[in-house]
Amino acid sequence: MRTDPNGGSSPNYWPNSFNGPEPDISLKEPPIDISGQADRYPYTLTDDDFVQPGNLYRDVMTDQDRENLVGNIIGHLGGAQKRIQLRQTALFFKADPDYGHQVAKGLKLDVKEVESLANMSHDERVKATL
């Protein structure tokens, strides 16, 4: 059992915006010979990640479900730094424009700014919200 602070309130995930832990390449496993080289490769982020949540929001959830979801997000994301709110709300917008608008409105964010961020690549969005 750990008795130290175990990182405290700092992020325990990567990538993150708070200079938290990063992968240590020196500790990676060596490639394994399996009919060619198997290794770890960076994942290329695509917009395919937004199809399912958009369909869920639009086609499966009821109006009450959507209202509850947006209310919960606003309640939890409301205490985050504005740059994090903007980034995350842009992702909601990518899933469904109404989803992003509702969250932006609840967080009192500029909807045009959120929409602009949603149209950027991940790296551009991060740079625009530093």
N, C-alpha and C positions, 0 to 999 in steps of 0.2 A: 504494500500500500504506500502511495506517495504521501509525504507529509509536507513537502515544499509547496509553494504557490502554483506549480505546474503551469507557468506562463501567465498566470493571473487573467486579466481581462483582455490581453492582447490576442490578435487573431491566430488561429491554429490551422489556417487554410492558405492555399496558394493558388492563384495569385491573389494578392490583397493590396489595399491602398495605404497600408500603415507600416510599411517596412517590416512586416512580419516574416515568419520563416519562409525560406525558399528551398527548393530541392538542392541537395548536395550531390553534384555530379560525381564526385570522387567515391561516393558510396553506392553508385548504381551497380546492378548485377552485370556481369559480362554477357555479351551476345551468346546465344545458344545456337549451335549448328543443327538446323532442322531443314534440310533441303533448301539451303540458303541461310542467310543470317537473320535471326530474330533479334530484335532490339526494341528499345523504347523510342518512339517517334513522337514529335509534337503533334498535337491534334489541331487541325485547321478548323476554326470556328466558322460555321455556315449559318444562314438564316433558317435552315430546316428546323432548328430548335423551337421555333415559334408557331409552327403549324398546329401541333397538338394542343397547347394551352389556349390558342385562339379558338379552336373548335370547341374546346371544353367551355370556355367563357360564353361563346355565342350560341352554341347548339345544344348544350347539355344543361347548363345552369339556368335556373329560373330567375326572374327579376329579383326575388328575395335573396336567392343564393348570391347573385352578383353584388347586391347591396351589402350583404354580410361580408363577403370577401373584401370588397373595397374598404369597408369600415374597419375590418381587422388590419388590413395593410396600412391604412392611414394611422391607426392607433399605434402600430409598432414602428413604422418607418418615420413617424413624426418626430421622434427623438434623435434621428440620425443626422449627420452633417448634410448640409444642403447638396453638396456635390454627390453624395451617395444617393440621396433622394432623386436627384436628376438622372443619374445613371440608371437606377433601378426602374424609375417611371418610364424612361425611354424603352426599356425592355418590355414593360407591360404594353406600351404603345405598339411595339413591333408584333406582339401577339394579337392585339386587337386595338384599333384606334380608340374605340369607346372606353375600353379598359384603361388605357393610358390617360385619356382625358379625365375620367372620373377620379383616378388617383391623383393626377396633377391638380385638379380642382380642389380636392380635399386637403392636399398639402400646401395649397396656395402657391403653386409653381406656375411659371409662365408656360402655357401650353405650347406656344410657338417654339420656345426653346427646347421643350421636351421633344416635339416633333422633329426639330432639326437634329437633335442628338440621336434620335431613332434612325435617321437616315445616314448616319455615319458608321464606319467600321468600328469594331471594338476598340482598336488602338486609338483611332481619332476621337472617340467618345471619352476615353480616359484622359487624353491630352487636353481636351476641351473643358474638362471638369476638375483639373488639378487645383 
